[in-house]
Amino acid sequence: MTDPIATLLSACQYQFVGRLGRDPEAKYLQTGNVVTNASIGINRPGAKKDDGQEAHWIKLEIWGEDGQRFADTCRKGQEVHVVGRVKTDRWTDRNTGAERMSLVCIVRQWQLIPGPAPAAPAPAPAAVAPAAPAELPPHLAAAGWAPNPANGTVAAPQVMPQSDIPF
């Protein structure tokens, strides 16, 4: 007997938008075909981690030339839109013996969503010589501001102790 959930999932076309949870991994089969595996995290609208709700993770399988392009183009943290059919993977957990299930989207079409690039390590800052202090505008000099030649900044005036305030 066939699983009705699996039949329904494979008969429909699904669209997902989410961020890649890891870099895609391309595998080359003996037949010469390529399959790329990845996963995306999807937040439900209004879902917040502090409410006890977390991202849903969906595995992706992208076959052939599209899979190779996906592996070459996409990186962890990028937002993608995928379209495809969904299948369920079921297995028994070796440690607990519990039945497990995960969703896998067999991607037919995909597209990167423009946005900020994933965070990359910041380059080491270049050593910068302190700038020569510029001449202060008269209103700052009159208010007690003074150039600090040691580091090229401007020092704030001394604050008057509260006991010396005349009102």
Rosetta silent file (secondary structure, phi, psi, omega in degrees, C-alpha in Angstrom):
SEQUENCE: MTDPIATLLSACQYQFVGRLGRDPEAKYLQTGNVVTNASIGINRPGAKKDDGQEAHWIKLEIWGEDGQRFADTCRKGQEVHVVGRVKTDRWTDRNTGAERMSLVCIVRQWQLIPGPAPAAPAPAPAAVAPAAPAELPPHLAAAGWAPNPANGTVAAPQVMPQSDIPF
SCORE:     score description
SCORE:     0.000 S_00000001
   1 L     0.000  136.453 -178.249    0.000    0.000    0.000 S_00000001
   2 L   -82.967  152.704  178.800    1.361    3.424   -0.894 S_00000001
   3 L   -78.341  118.573 -177.218    1.786    6.185    1.642 S_00000001
   4 H   -63.674  -32.238  178.762   -0.939    8.821    0.999 S_00000001
   5 H   -67.689  -44.088  179.295    1.239   11.641    2.353 S_00000001
   6 H   -63.104  -39.945  178.636    4.109   10.677    0.048 S_00000001
   7 H   -63.219  -44.701  179.633    1.706   10.472   -2.906 S_00000001
   8 H   -64.799  -44.508 -178.694    0.273   13.931   -2.160 S_00000001
   9 H   -62.503  -40.120 -176.775    3.698   15.495   -1.659 S_00000001
  10 H   -77.940  -18.614 -178.142    5.102   14.117   -4.911 S_00000001
  11 H   -84.051  -17.981 -175.844    2.045   15.142   -6.957 S_00000001
  12 L  -104.019  159.046  173.989    2.267   18.828   -6.072 S_00000001
  13 L  -104.992  134.027 -176.086    4.753   21.520   -6.936 S_00000001
  14 E  -120.642  152.402  175.728    6.140   23.491   -3.997 S_00000001
  15 E  -124.462  135.122  177.825    7.983   26.784   -3.651 S_00000001
  16 E  -131.871  142.661  172.192   10.302   27.612   -0.778 S_00000001
  17 E  -125.499  125.744 -179.999   12.268   30.736    0.067 S_00000001
  18 E  -167.067  179.014  179.616   14.951   30.444    2.690 S_00000001
  19 E  -101.250  140.467  178.757   18.612   30.815    3.546 S_00000001
  20 E   -67.282  130.925 -178.804   21.168   28.129    2.845 S_00000001
  21 L   -87.203  -13.073  178.298   22.314   26.498    6.060 S_00000001
  22 L  -158.797  164.926  175.562   25.565   25.193    4.586 S_00000001
  23 L   -65.781  140.219  177.455   27.541   25.366    1.372 S_00000001
  24 L   -62.785  148.700 -178.483   26.043   23.099   -1.323 S_00000001
  25 E  -122.242  115.160  179.365   27.860   19.809   -1.857 S_00000001
  26 E   -90.390  134.789  176.251   28.078   18.353   -5.380 S_00000001
  27 E  -120.628  136.398 -179.115   28.517   14.600   -5.784 S_00000001
  28 E  -104.398  122.043 -177.104   29.549   13.005   -9.054 S_00000001
  29 L   -88.354  161.877 -179.861   27.985    9.628   -9.758 S_00000001
  30 L   -62.602  -25.078  179.447   29.558    6.791  -11.764 S_00000001
  31 L   -74.324   -9.138 -177.713   26.945    7.391  -14.451 S_00000001
  32 L    95.774   -7.102  179.474   28.425   10.858  -14.994 S_00000001
  33 L   -80.098  158.042  179.755   25.423   12.607  -13.469 S_00000001
  34 E  -118.751  136.780  171.117   25.776   15.235  -10.731 S_00000001
  35 E  -127.468  130.937  179.622   23.577   15.625   -7.649 S_00000001
  36 E  -110.771  132.282  178.707   23.963   18.600   -5.349 S_00000001
  37 E  -112.883  140.834  177.660   22.730   18.494   -1.763 S_00000001
  38 E  -156.227  179.548  174.613   22.016   21.504    0.420 S_00000001
  39 E  -144.800  146.685  176.833   19.524   22.618    3.054 S_00000001
  40 E  -123.498  145.463  176.025   17.514   25.780    3.577 S_00000001
  41 E  -101.010  132.892 -177.550   16.045   27.215    6.741 S_00000001
  42 E  -124.809  123.724  174.788   12.572   28.682    6.506 S_00000001
  43 L   -92.699  134.986  173.781   11.001   30.845    9.183 S_00000001
  44 L   -71.739  149.023  177.870    7.260   30.869    9.425 S_00000001
  45 L   -55.803  130.840  179.145    5.750   34.366    9.301 S_00000001
  46 L    81.655   -1.957 -179.304    5.830   35.822   12.781 S_00000001
  47 L   -73.643  131.592  177.933    8.090   33.067   14.099 S_00000001
  48 L  -131.593  140.493 -177.054   10.558   34.276   16.698 S_00000001
  49 H   -62.193  -36.415 -178.662   13.189   32.231   18.439 S_00000001
  50 H   -71.535  -11.561  174.332   12.325   33.694   21.839 S_00000001
  51 H   -88.717    3.909 -178.772    8.755   32.397   21.351 S_00000001
  52 L    85.873    5.047  179.909   10.155   28.861   21.149 S_00000001
  53 L  -102.589  134.785 -179.654    9.703   28.756   17.358 S_00000001
  54 L  -126.599  176.523 -179.251   12.696   28.031   15.178 S_00000001
  55 L   -66.557  146.787  170.120   13.417   27.627   11.486 S_00000001
  56 E   -90.853  135.202 -179.058   12.136   24.610    9.585 S_00000001
  57 E  -107.146  131.060  179.035   14.942   22.895    7.666 S_00000001
  58 E  -124.063  129.750  177.573   14.319   21.357    4.274 S_00000001
  59 E   -77.886  147.322  178.279   16.904   19.314    2.409 S_00000001
  60 E  -119.526  141.407  170.885   17.443   20.115   -1.266 S_00000001
  61 E  -125.932  123.518  178.503   18.474   17.803   -4.123 S_00000001
  62 E  -124.835  123.176 -172.908   19.387   19.438   -7.419 S_00000001
  63 E  -103.100  153.990  170.685   20.302   17.143  -10.308 S_00000001
  64 H    71.798 -149.715 -177.192   22.338   17.576  -13.473 S_00000001
  65 H   -62.251  -35.956  176.908   23.671   20.845  -14.854 S_00000001
  66 H   -61.028  -39.108  178.677   21.349   22.857  -12.588 S_00000001
  67 H   -65.151  -41.326  178.628   22.889   21.094   -9.612 S_00000001
  68 H   -64.186  -43.217  177.894   26.405   21.874  -10.784 S_00000001
  69 H   -62.783  -40.484  179.281   25.483   25.555  -11.294 S_00000001
  70 H   -60.773  -46.052 -179.374   23.858   25.643   -7.855 S_00000001
  71 H   -65.373  -36.011 -178.642   27.015   24.257   -6.221 S_00000001
  72 H   -75.944  -27.805 -171.065   29.234   26.700   -8.123 S_00000001
  73 H   -99.301  -39.916 -168.727   27.061   29.761   -7.439 S_00000001
  74 L   -93.287  149.768  178.257   25.450   29.464   -4.012 S_00000001
  75 L  -137.583  159.419  178.847   27.022   29.776   -0.565 S_00000001
  76 L   -51.066  135.328  177.089   25.912   29.400    3.035 S_00000001
  77 L    94.129  -17.555  179.895   23.714   32.277    4.199 S_00000001
  78 L   -75.728  147.563  179.229   22.446   33.294    0.769 S_00000001
  79 E   -90.664  131.269 -179.053   18.706   33.505    0.269 S_00000001
  80 E  -130.101  154.093  173.437   17.300   31.285   -2.478 S_00000001
  81 E  -114.260  123.411  179.714   13.930   30.575   -4.068 S_00000001
  82 E  -123.785  147.793  177.248   13.443   26.947   -5.106 S_00000001
  83 E  -128.509  134.504  178.714   10.601   25.211   -6.938 S_00000001
  84 E   177.336 -172.218  177.061   10.164   21.463   -7.056 S_00000001
  85 E   -98.239  159.690 -176.903    8.398   18.404   -5.768 S_00000001
  86 E  -116.244  138.117  172.972    8.710   17.148   -2.224 S_00000001
  87 E  -126.822  162.982  177.599    9.425   13.653   -1.016 S_00000001
  88 E  -109.379  137.352  170.839    9.788   12.271    2.476 S_00000001
  89 E  -103.548  126.241  179.353   12.799   10.364    3.725 S_00000001
  90 E  -120.509  141.635  178.499   11.932    7.962    6.526 S_00000001
  91 E  -157.338  167.731  176.393   14.346    6.006    8.677 S_00000001
  92 E  -104.248  127.287  179.807   14.768    4.472   12.115 S_00000001
  93 L   -64.957  127.601 -178.319   17.139    6.267   14.477 S_00000001
  94 L   -65.318  -35.079 -176.020   20.001    3.900   15.375 S_00000001
  95 L   -80.449  -42.625 -174.302   20.365    5.280   18.901 S_00000001
  96 L  -103.777  -18.867 -176.718   16.750    5.597   20.011 S_00000001
  97 L    79.059    2.599 -178.622   14.914    3.264   17.624 S_00000001
  98 L   -77.478  147.501  174.707   12.421    6.068   16.929 S_00000001
  99 E   -74.166  133.310  179.977   10.943    6.527   13.474 S_00000001
 100 E  -121.748  156.770  177.893   12.256    9.698   11.823 S_00000001
 101 E  -147.127  143.689  172.696   11.148   11.674    8.782 S_00000001
 102 E  -139.045  154.677  177.277   12.531   14.629    6.840 S_00000001
 103 E   -92.674  139.683  176.739   11.326   16.578    3.833 S_00000001
 104 E  -128.600  127.014  176.651   13.452   16.681    0.699 S_00000001
 105 E   -97.818  120.104  174.186   12.707   19.064   -2.160 S_00000001
 106 E   -86.297  100.991 -169.114   13.741   17.726   -5.580 S_00000001
 107 E   -75.541  130.261  174.736   14.492   21.111   -7.120 S_00000001
 108 E  -101.926  -34.439  179.366   13.409   21.805  -10.700 S_00000001
 109 E  -139.752  148.145  176.408   14.104   25.550  -10.716 S_00000001
 110 E  -147.995  158.649 -179.551   16.088   27.823   -8.441 S_00000001
 111 E  -155.208  135.861  172.709   17.025   31.469   -8.182 S_00000001
 112 E   -74.492  141.733  176.702   19.230   33.525   -5.889 S_00000001
 113 L   -98.760  124.041 -178.754   17.381   36.347   -4.176 S_00000001
 114 L   -60.272  144.878  179.420   19.303   39.622   -4.295 S_00000001
 115 L   170.476 -172.887  179.256   20.314   40.970   -0.960 S_00000001
 116 L   -63.389  141.152  178.522   23.281   41.468    1.262 S_00000001
 117 L   -68.841  154.375  176.902   26.019   38.932    0.718 S_00000001
 118 L   -59.231  151.742 -178.035   26.719   36.496    3.534 S_00000001
 119 L   -60.390  129.442  176.756   29.111   37.783    6.132 S_00000001
 120 L  -113.701  154.594  178.691   32.709   37.319    5.084 S_00000001
 121 L   -58.296  136.151 -179.866   35.693   37.678    7.339 S_00000001
 122 L   -74.023  139.383  177.477   36.702   41.318    7.556 S_00000001
 123 L   -67.346  153.213  179.273   40.118   42.131    6.160 S_00000001
 124 L   -63.625  136.165 -179.169   42.748   43.136    8.682 S_00000001
 125 L   -67.107  141.267  178.768   42.778   46.895    9.139 S_00000001
 126 L   -78.352  147.111  178.155   45.694   48.663    7.531 S_00000001
 127 L   -68.414  125.423 -177.889   47.999   50.620    9.785 S_00000001
 128 L  -118.010  128.753  176.474   47.011   54.257    9.510 S_00000001
 129 L   -73.114  139.693  179.707   49.219   57.055   10.720 S_00000001
 130 L   -60.258  141.208 -179.793   47.370   59.506   12.927 S_00000001
 131 L   -73.780  148.782  176.774   46.250   62.550   11.032 S_00000001
 132 L   -68.431  135.960 -178.249   47.794   65.852   11.865 S_00000001
 133 L   -62.199  132.898  178.119   45.394   67.834   14.011 S_00000001
 134 L   -82.741  161.994  177.408   43.553   70.385   11.966 S_00000001
 135 L   -69.213  132.381 -178.343   43.031   73.884   13.166 S_00000001
 136 L   -74.930  145.283  172.137   39.906   73.991   15.289 S_00000001
 137 L   -61.543  149.090 -175.812   37.023   76.234   14.331 S_00000001
 138 H   -56.623  -36.839 -177.226   36.911   79.307   16.612 S_00000001
 139 H   -67.290  -32.018  177.481   33.661   78.280   18.343 S_00000001
 140 H   -75.638  -40.966  178.420   35.189   74.928   19.464 S_00000001
 141 H   -61.875  -41.090  179.774   38.438   76.525   20.605 S_00000001
 142 H   -66.575  -27.638 -179.065   36.458   79.124   22.614 S_00000001
 143 L   -85.337   -0.486  175.934   34.443   76.314   24.252 S_00000001
 144 L   102.196    1.355  177.283   37.602   74.631   25.545 S_00000001
 145 L   -71.496  145.552 -177.735   38.128   71.939   22.877 S_00000001
 146 E  -140.722  142.466  176.100   41.798   71.239   22.129 S_00000001
 147 E   -68.143  144.084  176.632   43.688   69.229   19.475 S_00000001
 148 E  -110.835   97.972 -175.157   45.415   66.071   20.717 S_00000001
 149 L   -66.466  -17.951 -177.982   48.613   65.732   18.632 S_00000001
 150 L   -64.422  -39.468 -177.577   49.362   62.245   20.028 S_00000001
 151 L  -129.531    8.067  175.790   46.592   60.573   18.045 S_00000001
 152 L    76.240   15.245  179.094   45.203   63.277   15.758 S_00000001
 153 E  -102.836 -176.332  177.720   41.894   63.601   17.603 S_00000001
 154 E  -117.240  130.035 -178.989   40.252   66.471   19.431 S_00000001
 155 E   -89.323  138.542  178.470   39.951   66.376   23.230 S_00000001
 156 L   -73.518  154.894  178.666   36.716   67.478   24.868 S_00000001
 157 L   -68.682  158.081  176.055   36.817   70.306   27.394 S_00000001
 158 L   -64.387  138.313  178.618   36.973   69.554   31.109 S_00000001
 159 L   -84.726  136.609  179.873   33.541   69.193   32.615 S_00000001
 160 L   -72.025  132.381  177.225   32.739   71.591   35.380 S_00000001
 161 L   -59.854  147.009 -175.313   32.075   69.836   38.706 S_00000001
 162 H   -60.266  -29.560 -179.235   28.420   69.935   39.662 S_00000001
 163 H   -69.783  -20.288 -179.538   29.251   71.930   42.842 S_00000001
 164 H   -89.758   -4.817  179.924   30.632   74.772   40.686 S_00000001
 165 L   -71.430  126.307 -171.661   27.440   75.211   38.659 S_00000001
 166 L   -73.801   -2.322 -178.861   26.027   78.629   39.663 S_00000001
 167 L  -124.584    0.000    0.000   22.335   77.637   39.647 S_00000001
